[in-house]
Amino acid sequence: MRKYTQNDTPLFDALKNYVDENVWAFHVPGHKHGKGIEEFTDYVGKAVMEIDVNSMEDLDNLANPIGVIKDAHELAAKAFGADYAYFLINGTTSGIQAMIMAATEPGDKIIMPRNAHKSAFSALILAGVIPVYVYPDINEEFDIAMGITAEQVEEAIKLNPDAKAVLVLNPTYYGITSELKRIIELAHLNNMAVLCDEAHGSHFYFHPDLPPGGIQLGADIAALSIHKTGGSLTQSSLLISKGKRVDPLIIKSILSLTQSTSASYLLMASLDLARKQLATRGKEMLNKIIEITGYAKEEINGHNGLAALNKDDINKPSSLDPTKLVVNVSKTGMTGYEVMRLLRTEFHVQLEMADLSNIMAIISFGDDSESVKFLVNSLKKLTLNRRRGEELITGRILRPEVIVAPRDAYYGKNKSVLLEESAGEISAEMIMVYPPGIPMLCPGERITKDIIEKVKLLKKQHCQLQGMEDPNMEHIKVLGHNV
Ligand SMILES: Cc1ncc(COP(=O)(O)O)c(C=O)c1O
């Protein structure tokens, strides 16, 4: 095999060779290099359609890579300091499901933060795994959950020495990290695997001023949304693993259970390129992002009642990704949702996310000082003449009682009732705002008046609520039979 360096892109090169060969395509996709869907091809460009092809000998096969995909995987593993890397074409969601399924068996326990992403809860349902929740502290000033501490995990391990794995968010959607190094030591001492949800942490591996990546600290597996902060196309992610605590052959086998048999070469080629860019220019590119985000925070802080989240605001031992721009807007008299909507309608600025108290902007490789200045100035203008001083009620993070395991509740006999009248019932569904996709309620948890009130409040804010079968979020499935 050829000896590759991080400047090489074996998969992308193989695709370009295929295009250069001018092949008569008698394979799927049936659009045949874009000719079968002209209007779309004219808009997105011929080159995009020409590399939207299917597995073949020279382009390898994601289900059992032995050629250029294997080479691209090996380069990715090296770039992230892992033993193995696997391209994911169904986002980090599929990576989280695969790592939980690889590290556990049905009926096993996993220690995890209650503010995990919906993909972790869906993995519990798919895998029949029992959660042992750790409840992170809340930073009252920003109304944001912090990371989990080693002390909390130690307590959970003491009460559940039979747990098989610990899941850690590195970092949360808001860029908050946990006490990961000590958590890894504790988990390994107790024979538990450490799985990192790094949907928001793929850049961590490439700059010394950022929090370290999980694999760099000794975690066993990590799932990374390269598409969020690493530059690749939407839905392209990476699963990386180190060591033998979780068998790499099992990881590979589970991925081939759940991933599509028609992996998108557009997504995989973008991963190949993003890996090259991160490995060869990541530090330099991240220098710029850290600088422009720092500028944005300085400019925003204290302006019209706005407060940008800084490292010093974080409850120790959690820390903060300096590239995340989280701004508390509760002193403007508007909710985060209102600010986000007004930025879009009045300034054509689309943020990543909002909650009742905060807004969050992703600043990444496609940004520069001009785009960030535009965001800062728009935010200042928007908040200048608005009513302020009046603090709004905040989005207190709730802690519903767990009665039944998520899988049992999901598959249990259920009936549909009015959400308004459901207090006291046990839910068979999730409820969440997306983003961030953290369930307020999971299958198997007791519905309370607080949860119902919060859903009503969020509906009033026109939030994107998800998880219930009823698209209007008026009926909820709860355990029990219809009478
Ligand atoms: C914390 C966290 N984990 C996992 C995911 C799932 O990632 P993906 O969208 O790549 O499937 C997300 C998505 O937003 C997330 O925020």
The ligand as an SDF file (V2000), in Angstrom:
LIG
                    3D

 16 16  0  0  0  0  0  0  0  0999 V2000
  -24.9360   16.8500   21.9780 C   0  0  0  0  0  0  0  0  0  0  0  0
  -25.2960   16.2400   20.6650 C   0  0  0  0  0  0  0  0  0  0  0  0
  -25.0840   14.9320   20.4610 N   0  0  0  0  0  0  0  0  0  0  0  0
  -25.3880   14.3220   19.3000 C   0  0  0  0  0  0  0  0  0  0  0  0
  -25.9610   15.0270   18.2720 C   0  0  0  0  0  0  0  0  0  0  0  0
  -26.3180   14.3060   17.0040 C   0  0  0  0  0  0  0  0  0  0  0  0
  -25.4530   14.7010   15.9830 O   0  0  0  0  0  0  0  0  0  0  0  0
  -25.8460   14.5830   14.4380 P   0  0  0  0  0  0  0  0  0  0  0  0
  -26.7320   15.7380   14.1360 O   0  0  0  0  0  0  0  0  0  0  0  0
  -24.5080   14.6650   13.7520 O   0  0  0  0  0  0  0  0  0  0  0  0
  -26.5150   13.2820   14.2310 O   0  0  0  0  0  0  0  0  0  0  0  0
  -26.2170   16.4020   18.4380 C   0  0  0  0  0  0  0  0  0  0  0  0
  -26.8450   17.1720   17.3620 C   0  0  0  0  0  0  0  0  0  0  0  0
  -27.1380   18.3090   17.4730 O   0  0  0  0  0  0  0  0  0  0  0  0
  -25.8900   17.0130   19.6670 C   0  0  0  0  0  0  0  0  0  0  0  0
  -26.1480   18.3000   19.8800 O   0  0  0  0  0  0  0  0  0  0  0  0
  1  2  1  0
  2  3  1  0
  2 15  2  0
  3  4  2  0
  4  5  1  0
  5  6  1  0
  5 12  2  0
  6  7  1  0
  7  8  1  0
  8  9  2  0
  8 10  1  0
  8 11  1  0
 12 13  1  0
 12 15  1  0
 13 14  2  0
 15 16  1  0
M  END
$$$$
